[in-house]
Amino acid sequence: MKLARRQFLRLVAAGTAAPALPRLAWAQAYPSRPARIIVGSLPGATPDILARLLGQWLSERFGQPFVIENRPGAGGNIGTEAVVRAPADGHTLLLVTTANAISATLYDRLNFNFIQDIAPVASIIRQPYVMLVHPSVPAKTVSDLIAYARANPGKLNMASVGKGTGTHVAGELFKMMTGINLVHVPYRGGAPATTDLIAGQVQVMFSVPVTAVEHVRAGRLRALAVTTTTRSEALPDLPTVGDFVTGYEASAWFGIGVPTDTPSKIVDKLNREINAAHADLKIKARFADEGGGQLALSQADFGKLIAEETEKWAKVIRAANIRI
């Protein structure tokens, strides 16, 4: 009887440990095959460029291909859901963006909870928006713009690259904090919005630096400020919006996430290798080309940033009654 009982206990112990053994083996052998980085936007945009830079870097470091897969649509939610549903083995990664924090509130019926279902791995860069005005607007500073808008309520149109995008909510936050009335005009992308801003069809826009710099230097548009708390290396002479509106901050940030149940050893491996890229001079230069400052946060701090941004933009979306 005693022998039978011992054999039974050994079998139970083996059965309990068995599920953990494959996960430990995955972590030690990772990556064991080609991996994917899912990008929720079209090729050529900043998220896609960053993913391809990291994909090449990780391929060289790990000796396995990291293939970029573009799944645009629904504010990045199509790509995000694909990662949420993928096996949690580190072979499917998500290029995480500000859009994920915005979409958590903007979309009523998502089939996932971003904060619960995606684990933060590593941050990449933080990118400011540039506050642009058409040269016909009699404003040389942010204070001038606020004063002019107050004296002419509803006269200024504010372009964005789409309803609920980062450029839209950045403008709505500015409106909320200053009490001015800018009429929102959403476009389907940055190119048509910028074209109409240059033509004077709209007068104000919050734009990404890579789009803004060329037109500002050519005198087609006037830049008033950047939206981050510190000045931009791409436009170092510009003040911040926060210099005029205390507490204002808006930015586009990017990082990598994986399905929540991914083994911590795999997440740690990815975090170390991605953070190592920040020290590479070529990678640093390419990040700078996108107009962003490096953002090398720990996993915990990146998770905190995502949670804080999700809460922040939820308040703006509800206050401005933004709906898709």
Secondary structure by P-SEA (a helix, b strand, c coil): caaaaaaaaaaaaaaaaaaaaaaaaaaaaccccbbbbbbccccccaaaaaaaaaaaaaaaaccccbbbbbbccccaaaaaaaaaaccccccbbbbcccccccccccccccccccccccccccccbbbbbbbccccccccccaaaaaaaaaaccccbbbbccccccaaaaaaaaaaaaacbbbbbbbcccaaaaaaaaaacccccccccccccaaaaaaccccccccccccccccccccccccccccbbbbbbbbbccccccccaaaaaaaaaaaaaaaacaaaaaaaaaaccccccccaaaaaaaaaaaaaaaaaaaaaacccc
